Amino acid sequence: MKMESHIANRIVRNVLLSVFIYALPVLLMLLTFYFTGQRPWEKKPVPAAQGSK
C-alpha cells in the first residue's frame, strides 16, 4: 500500500521539526560556551560544606 505524498511530506516535516526543537537547547548551550569562553567541565568540584556539630 502506497502512502499519499502529502502525508509522507507532512511526516518528514514533523520529524525535522521535532529534531530541531530537541537539538535547539544543546546548540544554544554550545554557542554560549563558545562565545563566553566558559568551560564548566574543566572546573574541579567544590567539596560540600561541613556542618558544625
PyMOL Python script that loads the backbone (N, CA, C, O; Angstrom):
from pymol import cmd

cmd.read_pdbstr("""\
ATOM      1  N   MET A   1       0.833  -1.171   0.000  1.00  0.00           N
ATOM      2  CA  MET A   1       0.000   0.000   0.000  1.00  0.00           C
ATOM      3  C   MET A   1       0.884   1.242   0.000  1.00  0.00           C
ATOM      4  O   MET A   1       1.753   1.392   0.859  1.00  0.00           O
ATOM      5  N   LYS A   2       0.663   2.117  -0.950  1.00  0.00           N
ATOM      6  CA  LYS A   2       1.480   3.319  -1.088  1.00  0.00           C
ATOM      7  C   LYS A   2       0.866   4.458  -0.286  1.00  0.00           C
ATOM      8  O   LYS A   2      -0.347   4.667  -0.280  1.00  0.00           O
ATOM      9  N   MET A   3       1.759   5.192   0.398  1.00  0.00           N
ATOM     10  CA  MET A   3       1.320   6.331   1.197  1.00  0.00           C
ATOM     11  C   MET A   3       1.148   7.550   0.280  1.00  0.00           C
ATOM     12  O   MET A   3       1.916   7.743  -0.663  1.00  0.00           O
ATOM     13  N   GLU A   4       0.152   8.350   0.565  1.00  0.00           N
ATOM     14  CA  GLU A   4      -0.056   9.558  -0.230  1.00  0.00           C
ATOM     15  C   GLU A   4       1.103  10.530  -0.011  1.00  0.00           C
ATOM     16  O   GLU A   4       1.656  10.619   1.085  1.00  0.00           O
ATOM     17  N   SER A   5       1.456  11.247  -1.057  1.00  0.00           N
ATOM     18  CA  SER A   5       2.653  12.088  -0.984  1.00  0.00           C
ATOM     19  C   SER A   5       2.498  13.222   0.023  1.00  0.00           C
ATOM     20  O   SER A   5       3.472  13.573   0.689  1.00  0.00           O
ATOM     21  N   HIS A   6       1.318  13.804   0.157  1.00  0.00           N
ATOM     22  CA  HIS A   6       1.177  14.902   1.120  1.00  0.00           C
ATOM     23  C   HIS A   6       1.292  14.405   2.556  1.00  0.00           C
ATOM     24  O   HIS A   6       1.726  15.150   3.435  1.00  0.00           O
ATOM     25  N   ILE A   7       0.910  13.162   2.804  1.00  0.00           N
ATOM     26  CA  ILE A   7       1.061  12.590   4.143  1.00  0.00           C
ATOM     27  C   ILE A   7       2.537  12.301   4.420  1.00  0.00           C
ATOM     28  O   ILE A   7       3.029  12.570   5.516  1.00  0.00           O
ATOM     29  N   ALA A   8       3.236  11.756   3.432  1.00  0.00           N
ATOM     30  CA  ALA A   8       4.666  11.493   3.591  1.00  0.00           C
ATOM     31  C   ALA A   8       5.423  12.797   3.819  1.00  0.00           C
ATOM     32  O   ALA A   8       6.323  12.850   4.657  1.00  0.00           O
ATOM     33  N   ASN A   9       5.074  13.841   3.088  1.00  0.00           N
ATOM     34  CA  ASN A   9       5.728  15.144   3.272  1.00  0.00           C
ATOM     35  C   ASN A   9       5.467  15.709   4.658  1.00  0.00           C
ATOM     36  O   ASN A   9       6.360  16.292   5.271  1.00  0.00           O
ATOM     37  N   ARG A  10       4.259  15.539   5.148  1.00  0.00           N
ATOM     38  CA  ARG A  10       3.929  16.027   6.484  1.00  0.00           C
ATOM     39  C   ARG A  10       4.719  15.279   7.557  1.00  0.00           C
ATOM     40  O   ARG A  10       5.171  15.879   8.532  1.00  0.00           O
ATOM     41  N   ILE A  11       4.884  13.967   7.377  1.00  0.00           N
ATOM     42  CA  ILE A  11       5.649  13.173   8.337  1.00  0.00           C
ATOM     43  C   ILE A  11       7.106  13.632   8.361  1.00  0.00           C
ATOM     44  O   ILE A  11       7.692  13.794   9.432  1.00  0.00           O
ATOM     45  N   VAL A  12       7.684  13.838   7.185  1.00  0.00           N
ATOM     46  CA  VAL A  12       9.084  14.287   7.109  1.00  0.00           C
ATOM     47  C   VAL A  12       9.226  15.658   7.758  1.00  0.00           C
ATOM     48  O   VAL A  12      10.170  15.894   8.511  1.00  0.00           O
ATOM     49  N   ARG A  13       8.297  16.561   7.470  1.00  0.00           N
ATOM     50  CA  ARG A  13       8.347  17.901   8.068  1.00  0.00           C
ATOM     51  C   ARG A  13       8.256  17.828   9.582  1.00  0.00           C
ATOM     52  O   ARG A  13       8.996  18.523  10.278  1.00  0.00           O
ATOM     53  N   ASN A  14       7.367  17.004  10.101  1.00  0.00           N
ATOM     54  CA  ASN A  14       7.201  16.881  11.549  1.00  0.00           C
ATOM     55  C   ASN A  14       8.437  16.262  12.205  1.00  0.00           C
ATOM     56  O   ASN A  14       8.817  16.661  13.305  1.00  0.00           O
ATOM     57  N   VAL A  15       9.053  15.308  11.549  1.00  0.00           N
ATOM     58  CA  VAL A  15      10.273  14.703  12.103  1.00  0.00           C
ATOM     59  C   VAL A  15      11.395  15.737  12.164  1.00  0.00           C
ATOM     60  O   VAL A  15      12.093  15.837  13.173  1.00  0.00           O
ATOM     61  N   LEU A  16      11.571  16.506  11.086  1.00  0.00           N
ATOM     62  CA  LEU A  16      12.621  17.527  11.071  1.00  0.00           C
ATOM     63  C   LEU A  16      12.361  18.605  12.119  1.00  0.00           C
ATOM     64  O   LEU A  16      13.292  19.063  12.781  1.00  0.00           O
ATOM     65  N   LEU A  17      11.130  19.003  12.270  1.00  0.00           N
ATOM     66  CA  LEU A  17      10.788  19.994  13.286  1.00  0.00           C
ATOM     67  C   LEU A  17      11.046  19.454  14.689  1.00  0.00           C
ATOM     68  O   LEU A  17      11.544  20.182  15.548  1.00  0.00           O
ATOM     69  N   SER A  18      10.720  18.207  14.926  1.00  0.00           N
ATOM     70  CA  SER A  18      10.956  17.604  16.238  1.00  0.00           C
ATOM     71  C   SER A  18      12.448  17.521  16.557  1.00  0.00           C
ATOM     72  O   SER A  18      12.857  17.804  17.683  1.00  0.00           O
ATOM     73  N   VAL A  19      13.249  17.139  15.589  1.00  0.00           N
ATOM     74  CA  VAL A  19      14.698  17.062  15.801  1.00  0.00           C
ATOM     75  C   VAL A  19      15.259  18.452  16.075  1.00  0.00           C
ATOM     76  O   VAL A  19      16.113  18.612  16.948  1.00  0.00           O
ATOM     77  N   PHE A  20      14.793  19.454  15.345  1.00  0.00           N
ATOM     78  CA  PHE A  20      15.254  20.821  15.566  1.00  0.00           C
ATOM     79  C   PHE A  20      14.906  21.298  16.965  1.00  0.00           C
ATOM     80  O   PHE A  20      15.752  21.873  17.651  1.00  0.00           O
ATOM     81  N   ILE A  21      13.664  21.067  17.399  1.00  0.00           N
ATOM     82  CA  ILE A  21      13.237  21.502  18.731  1.00  0.00           C
ATOM     83  C   ILE A  21      14.025  20.762  19.809  1.00  0.00           C
ATOM     84  O   ILE A  21      14.374  21.356  20.828  1.00  0.00           O
ATOM     85  N   TYR A  22      14.307  19.492  19.605  1.00  0.00           N
ATOM     86  CA  TYR A  22      15.065  18.711  20.582  1.00  0.00           C
ATOM     87  C   TYR A  22      16.506  19.193  20.670  1.00  0.00           C
ATOM     88  O   TYR A  22      17.068  19.249  21.764  1.00  0.00           O
ATOM     89  N   ALA A  23      17.121  19.545  19.532  1.00  0.00           N
ATOM     90  CA  ALA A  23      18.532  19.913  19.498  1.00  0.00           C
ATOM     91  C   ALA A  23      18.773  21.384  19.825  1.00  0.00           C
ATOM     92  O   ALA A  23      19.905  21.756  20.135  1.00  0.00           O
ATOM     93  N   LEU A  24      17.757  22.222  19.768  1.00  0.00           N
ATOM     94  CA  LEU A  24      17.936  23.655  19.958  1.00  0.00           C
ATOM     95  C   LEU A  24      18.574  24.013  21.305  1.00  0.00           C
ATOM     96  O   LEU A  24      19.505  24.818  21.306  1.00  0.00           O
ATOM     97  N   PRO A  25      18.143  23.478  22.444  1.00  0.00           N
ATOM     98  CA  PRO A  25      18.794  23.842  23.708  1.00  0.00           C
ATOM     99  C   PRO A  25      20.272  23.442  23.748  1.00  0.00           C
ATOM    100  O   PRO A  25      21.093  24.175  24.300  1.00  0.00           O
ATOM    101  N   VAL A  26      20.612  22.313  23.181  1.00  0.00           N
ATOM    102  CA  VAL A  26      22.007  21.872  23.163  1.00  0.00           C
ATOM    103  C   VAL A  26      22.845  22.812  22.302  1.00  0.00           C
ATOM    104  O   VAL A  26      23.952  23.191  22.688  1.00  0.00           O
ATOM    105  N   LEU A  27      22.324  23.185  21.149  1.00  0.00           N
ATOM    106  CA  LEU A  27      23.044  24.110  20.277  1.00  0.00           C
ATOM    107  C   LEU A  27      23.224  25.468  20.936  1.00  0.00           C
ATOM    108  O   LEU A  27      24.295  26.067  20.833  1.00  0.00           O
ATOM    109  N   LEU A  28      22.194  25.962  21.610  1.00  0.00           N
ATOM    110  CA  LEU A  28      22.302  27.237  22.296  1.00  0.00           C
ATOM    111  C   LEU A  28      23.319  27.177  23.433  1.00  0.00           C
ATOM    112  O   LEU A  28      24.049  28.141  23.660  1.00  0.00           O
ATOM    113  N   MET A  29      23.371  26.058  24.145  1.00  0.00           N
ATOM    114  CA  MET A  29      24.353  25.901  25.218  1.00  0.00           C
ATOM    115  C   MET A  29      25.768  25.914  24.650  1.00  0.00           C
ATOM    116  O   MET A  29      26.645  26.583  25.198  1.00  0.00           O
ATOM    117  N   LEU A  30      26.002  25.188  23.566  1.00  0.00           N
ATOM    118  CA  LEU A  30      27.332  25.155  22.964  1.00  0.00           C
ATOM    119  C   LEU A  30      27.733  26.522  22.416  1.00  0.00           C
ATOM    120  O   LEU A  30      28.888  26.926  22.550  1.00  0.00           O
ATOM    121  N   LEU A  31      26.797  27.231  21.805  1.00  0.00           N
ATOM    122  CA  LEU A  31      27.090  28.587  21.327  1.00  0.00           C
ATOM    123  C   LEU A  31      27.438  29.520  22.489  1.00  0.00           C
ATOM    124  O   LEU A  31      28.341  30.348  22.370  1.00  0.00           O
ATOM    125  N   THR A  32      26.733  29.389  23.600  1.00  0.00           N
ATOM    126  CA  THR A  32      27.030  30.208  24.771  1.00  0.00           C
ATOM    127  C   THR A  32      28.431  29.920  25.283  1.00  0.00           C
ATOM    128  O   THR A  32      29.181  30.847  25.590  1.00  0.00           O
ATOM    129  N   PHE A  33      28.792  28.655  25.377  1.00  0.00           N
ATOM    130  CA  PHE A  33      30.142  28.300  25.824  1.00  0.00           C
ATOM    131  C   PHE A  33      31.191  28.840  24.863  1.00  0.00           C
ATOM    132  O   PHE A  33      32.248  29.296  25.298  1.00  0.00           O
ATOM    133  N   TYR A  34      30.918  28.795  23.577  1.00  0.00           N
ATOM    134  CA  TYR A  34      31.878  29.259  22.582  1.00  0.00           C
ATOM    135  C   TYR A  34      32.112  30.766  22.693  1.00  0.00           C
ATOM    136  O   TYR A  34      33.254  31.224  22.702  1.00  0.00           O
ATOM    137  N   PHE A  35      31.021  31.533  22.778  1.00  0.00           N
ATOM    138  CA  PHE A  35      31.159  32.991  22.786  1.00  0.00           C
ATOM    139  C   PHE A  35      31.633  33.544  24.127  1.00  0.00           C
ATOM    140  O   PHE A  35      32.307  34.574  24.157  1.00  0.00           O
ATOM    141  N   THR A  36      31.298  32.884  25.237  1.00  0.00           N
ATOM    142  CA  THR A  36      31.727  33.378  26.547  1.00  0.00           C
ATOM    143  C   THR A  36      33.070  32.816  26.967  1.00  0.00           C
ATOM    144  O   THR A  36      33.705  33.351  27.875  1.00  0.00           O
ATOM    145  N   GLY A  37      33.513  31.747  26.324  1.00  0.00           N
ATOM    146  CA  GLY A  37      34.788  31.134  26.688  1.00  0.00           C
ATOM    147  C   GLY A  37      34.715  30.277  27.939  1.00  0.00           C
ATOM    148  O   GLY A  37      35.752  29.852  28.448  1.00  0.00           O
ATOM    149  N   GLN A  38      33.529  30.015  28.443  1.00  0.00           N
ATOM    150  CA  GLN A  38      33.385  29.200  29.648  1.00  0.00           C
ATOM    151  C   GLN A  38      33.642  27.738  29.322  1.00  0.00           C
ATOM    152  O   GLN A  38      33.294  27.254  28.245  1.00  0.00           O
ATOM    153  N   ARG A  39      34.251  27.050  30.263  1.00  0.00           N
ATOM    154  CA  ARG A  39      34.488  25.607  30.148  1.00  0.00           C
ATOM    155  C   ARG A  39      34.153  24.960  31.498  1.00  0.00           C
ATOM    156  O   ARG A  39      35.060  24.614  32.255  1.00  0.00           O
ATOM    157  N   PRO A  40      32.856  24.792  31.808  1.00  0.00           N
ATOM    158  CA  PRO A  40      32.476  24.294  33.135  1.00  0.00           C
ATOM    159  C   PRO A  40      32.963  22.875  33.415  1.00  0.00           C
ATOM    160  O   PRO A  40      33.069  22.486  34.578  1.00  0.00           O
ATOM    161  N   TRP A  41      33.259  22.102  32.389  1.00  0.00           N
ATOM    162  CA  TRP A  41      33.724  20.739  32.604  1.00  0.00           C
ATOM    163  C   TRP A  41      35.183  20.714  33.058  1.00  0.00           C
ATOM    164  O   TRP A  41      35.668  19.661  33.472  1.00  0.00           O
ATOM    165  N   GLU A  42      35.893  21.834  32.994  1.00  0.00           N
ATOM    166  CA  GLU A  42      37.293  21.883  33.422  1.00  0.00           C
ATOM    167  C   GLU A  42      37.438  22.278  34.882  1.00  0.00           C
ATOM    168  O   GLU A  42      38.530  22.143  35.433  1.00  0.00           O
ATOM    169  N   LYS A  43      36.392  22.758  35.532  1.00  0.00           N
ATOM    170  CA  LYS A  43      36.462  23.159  36.927  1.00  0.00           C
ATOM    171  C   LYS A  43      36.447  21.939  37.825  1.00  0.00           C
ATOM    172  O   LYS A  43      35.764  20.951  37.554  1.00  0.00           O
ATOM    173  N   LYS A  44      37.223  22.029  38.910  1.00  0.00           N
ATOM    174  CA  LYS A  44      37.203  20.941  39.884  1.00  0.00           C
ATOM    175  C   LYS A  44      35.993  21.119  40.785  1.00  0.00           C
ATOM    176  O   LYS A  44      35.634  22.245  41.127  1.00  0.00           O
ATOM    177  N   PRO A  45      35.364  20.025  41.170  1.00  0.00           N
ATOM    178  CA  PRO A  45      34.183  20.151  42.028  1.00  0.00           C
ATOM    179  C   PRO A  45      34.557  20.712  43.406  1.00  0.00           C
ATOM    180  O   PRO A  45      35.589  20.354  43.975  1.00  0.00           O
ATOM    181  N   VAL A  46      33.717  21.579  43.921  1.00  0.00           N
ATOM    182  CA  VAL A  46      33.924  22.172  45.241  1.00  0.00           C
ATOM    183  C   VAL A  46      33.351  21.223  46.275  1.00  0.00           C
ATOM    184  O   VAL A  46      32.197  20.809  46.162  1.00  0.00           O
ATOM    185  N   PRO A  47      34.157  20.864  47.302  1.00  0.00           N
ATOM    186  CA  PRO A  47      33.622  19.946  48.313  1.00  0.00           C
ATOM    187  C   PRO A  47      32.458  20.588  49.063  1.00  0.00           C
ATOM    188  O   PRO A  47      32.422  21.803  49.258  1.00  0.00           O
ATOM    189  N   ALA A  48      31.514  19.756  49.478  1.00  0.00           N
ATOM    190  CA  ALA A  48      30.332  20.240  50.191  1.00  0.00           C
ATOM    191  C   ALA A  48      30.763  20.820  51.525  1.00  0.00           C
ATOM    192  O   ALA A  48      31.711  20.335  52.142  1.00  0.00           O
ATOM    193  N   ALA A  49      30.066  21.861  51.972  1.00  0.00           N
ATOM    194  CA  ALA A  49      30.378  22.488  53.258  1.00  0.00           C
ATOM    195  C   ALA A  49      30.054  21.516  54.396  1.00  0.00           C
ATOM    196  O   ALA A  49      29.021  20.845  54.393  1.00  0.00           O
ATOM    197  N   GLN A  50      30.960  21.464  55.356  1.00  0.00           N
ATOM    198  CA  GLN A  50      30.772  20.578  56.509  1.00  0.00           C
ATOM    199  C   GLN A  50      29.932  21.316  57.547  1.00  0.00           C
ATOM    200  O   GLN A  50      30.256  22.441  57.926  1.00  0.00           O
ATOM    201  N   GLY A  51      28.875  20.696  57.995  1.00  0.00           N
ATOM    202  CA  GLY A  51      28.035  21.296  59.028  1.00  0.00           C
ATOM    203  C   GLY A  51      28.713  21.188  60.394  1.00  0.00           C
ATOM    204  O   GLY A  51      29.346  20.174  60.691  1.00  0.00           O
ATOM    205  N   SER A  52      28.586  22.222  61.225  1.00  0.00           N
ATOM    206  CA  SER A  52      29.191  22.175  62.560  1.00  0.00           C
ATOM    207  C   SER A  52      28.280  21.396  63.500  1.00  0.00           C
ATOM    208  O   SER A  52      27.056  21.450  63.383  1.00  0.00           O
ATOM    209  N   LYS A  53      28.891  20.672  64.429  1.00  0.00           N
ATOM    210  CA  LYS A  53      28.108  19.838  65.361  1.00  0.00           C
ATOM    211  C   LYS A  53      28.099  20.413  66.734  1.00  0.00           C
ATOM    212  O   LYS A  53      27.490  19.841  67.638  1.00  0.00           O
TER     213      LYS A  53
END
""", "prot")
cmd.dss("prot")
cmd.show_as("cartoon", "prot")
cmd.util.cbc("prot")
cmd.orient("prot")
